[in-house]
Amino acid sequence: MPVLRVTPRSPFARKCLILAHEKGILDQIKLQVTDLYGKNQDIDNDNPLRKVPALRLDDGITLFDSPVICEYLDCLDGKPQFHPQEGTERFHALRLQALGDALTEAPQSHYKEAARPNKYKLSEMIDKYDAAIDRIMGWLEKHSELISGPLTIGGIAVTCGLGYVNERRPGWNWEKDLPNLGAWYKAIGERQSFIDTTKEANAERLGVPVP
Ligand SMILES: N[C@@H](CCC(=O)N[C@@H](CS)C(=O)NCC(=O)O)C(=O)O
């Protein structure tokens, strides 16, 4: 059985979990909770990027990073549903995935910069990451026709990005200013794959405290 290295909070691991859930193959993957910063770090054995997610296959080969793992999982049953296989549809989905991943990275980078000691912290960098969040979400609002329609890996990545923005910028009521994106996100939030992969649900599944 393939082993997916995760943390309960990781939005990139969540992409893989949502996709596997949507395809009904979540029970065919073993989840291994991973210590990224503590004493029991062994992620390097599976992923030289020292990041989750990583997927260890039965033959010992590991796959990373999340776009590669998601495409692998989607192709497992020979019926990729979330990665259009050709034409403009494929590149629209992949581009949206790139955007969703960047929307996840920006609050992550903001958080890391803000956590540095005051003498090293650069407010210009914090502003830059905030501006990236605003710019990406503004673009998605303007091009909301690209996220409507059947869910693709692009939509899944955007979902994980928005979820992570909400976690890192609590109380920001962006849905009022970005109504198209807000309505889309609200509908996605009702899918079982989304509900079952929150950090709380993941912590329960993994038997670890909620981070
Ligand atoms: N591009 C990677 C990003 C993965 C990533 O940033 N994972 C985070 C957790 S959400 C991580 O492992 N961070 C550890 C670190 O940066 O030290 C992917 O798509 O899988």
The ligand as an ORCA input file, in Angstrom:
! r2SCAN-3c Opt
* xyz 0 1
  N       5.978     22.504     -3.551
  C       5.726     21.601     -2.478
  C       5.542     22.407     -1.194
  C       5.397     21.510      0.022
  C       5.494     22.310      1.317
  O       5.846     23.504      1.337
  N       5.205     21.634      2.419
  C       5.312     22.246      3.722
  C       4.161     21.842      4.602
  S       2.657     22.512      3.967
  C       6.575     21.748      4.389
  O       6.833     20.564      4.398
  N       7.352     22.663      4.967
  C       8.532     22.304      5.684
  C       9.563     23.376      5.602
  O       9.457     24.263      4.754
  O      10.503     23.311      6.389
  C       4.501     20.726     -2.784
  O       3.699     21.142     -3.631
  O       4.390     19.615     -2.246
*
